[in-house]
Amino acid sequence: MIVGVVVGLAVLFVSLLFRVVLGVPLPIELVSDRLLPFVPVGLFVPSLGAVGGPILAKQLAFYSSIPLVIMAGVVAVRAYGRLERRRLPILAASAIGVWLLALLVLWPALASNYHGLPPMEATLLSGAALFVMVAVLAGAVYATDTVA
């Protein structure tokens, strides 16, 4: 479990680095930006009131992403540990699949950037950042083979 937490922390560090240095939204922010337009106003407004307003809702999403990313590391390490054969090809295929699925689902939200990049550049940067995050996750999971 400790190794999984370390893997999750590595991905968290990379995602925060992208957020601060390049303005790339965190994965939780991309998911929120993608899914919130589908929430009916009659449900959305009372939900904002329940969490204390839009600023607190944004902070709640930000801080809740920390344990979610760490749990993703723990789950990835455990899933990888259960594989008996062809571990590296399965890990690589899974990482590429997760990245492609993220691109497919989050595509409209990828155009956002906190440093004001134009939409096309922001989309390319966000897609590349997601790739790096998934690659760091996969690489760190693979590195656990040498530790364990």
N, C-alpha and C positions, 0 to 999 in steps of 0.2 A: 504494500500500500504506500509506503514511503516513496518508493521509486515512482509510482504513478503521480503522487503529489508533486514531486520534483519535475516530472515531465509536464504536468499541467502548469506549473510555475514558469517553466521555460516558454511555453506558448503564451502565457499571460504577459510575460515580459516583452516578448516580440510584438504582441498586439498593442500594448501600451506605448511601446516605442514608435510604432507606426502612427498611433493616434496623436502623440505629442509632436513628433518631428515632422510628419508629413500630412497630418490632418485626416488620416484615414479613419472612418468610423469603426468602432469596435464591432465585432460580430453581433452582439446583442442590439446595438443601435441599428445595424442594417436590418436585422430581423424585425425590430420594432417599426422602422420606417416602411418596411414592406407590408407588414400585416395590419398595422393600425388603420389604414384607409378602409379596411373591410369591416371594422367594428362600427356598428350603428351609433349615431350620435346620442341616441337615448340611453345607450349603455356606456359610452365613452365618458360623457360629462359627469355622470354620478361616480364613475370609477376614479376620475381625477379628484373629485371631492373626498372620496374615501381615503385616498393616500395623501391628502394634504395639498393638492394643487400640482400644476405641471412641473414646477422646479423639483419638488420632492419626488414626483413620479420619475423624472429623468435621473435623479440621484439614486433612487431605488433600483432602477434598471442597471445603472452603472455598477453599483456595489453588488447587486445580485449576480452580475456576470463573473465576478471573481471566483466564487465557489463553483459556478457552472463550468468554467474553463478548467479548473483544477479537477473537478469530477470527470471531465472528458478525458483528462490524462490518466486518471485511475482506471477508467473503463477501458481505454485503449490498451494500457499495459496488461490488464487482466485478460482481455480478449486475445491479445497477441500471445500471452503465456499459455493459453489453452490450445493454440494451434500446435499440431504435432509434425506436420510435414509442409513443405513448400511455404515456409513462413514469410520469406522476403517477397516472393511474387504476390502473395495474398495481401501483405501489408502495402506494397506499392499500388496494386490494383484498387485496394480500398481507399487509399489516400487520393488517388486520381478520381475515383468515383465520388468521394465526398466533395472534392473541389468542384467537379463538374456539376454536381447536384446543387451546391451552394451558388454557383454562377447562374444556373438555370432559375432557381427560386428567387434569388436576390437581385437579379439583373436590373430591374427598374430602380432599386435603391442604391446601386453601386455608383451612381452619378453624383452622390453627395460627397462633400469634402469640407472639412472645417478650416481649411486655409484658402478657400475660395477658388479652387481650380475649376476651369471650364468642365462641363459635363463629360465630354469624351475622355479627356485626360484623367478626370477623377474616376471614371468607370474603369479605365485600363489600370490605374494605380491601385484601386480597391481590389480588382480581380487578381492582380499580381501579389498584393499583400495577403489576400486569402490563400493564394498558392504557397507563399512563404510560410504562413502560419501552419498550414496542413503539412508542409514539408518538414518544418521544425518538429511538429508532433510525431510524424512518422520516423524521422531521423532519431529523435530522442527515444521513441519506443524501441527502435532497432538497436540503439546503443545499450538498452537494458539487457540485451543478450550477453554483452561482454561483462556487465556488472554482476549479473546473477549467476 
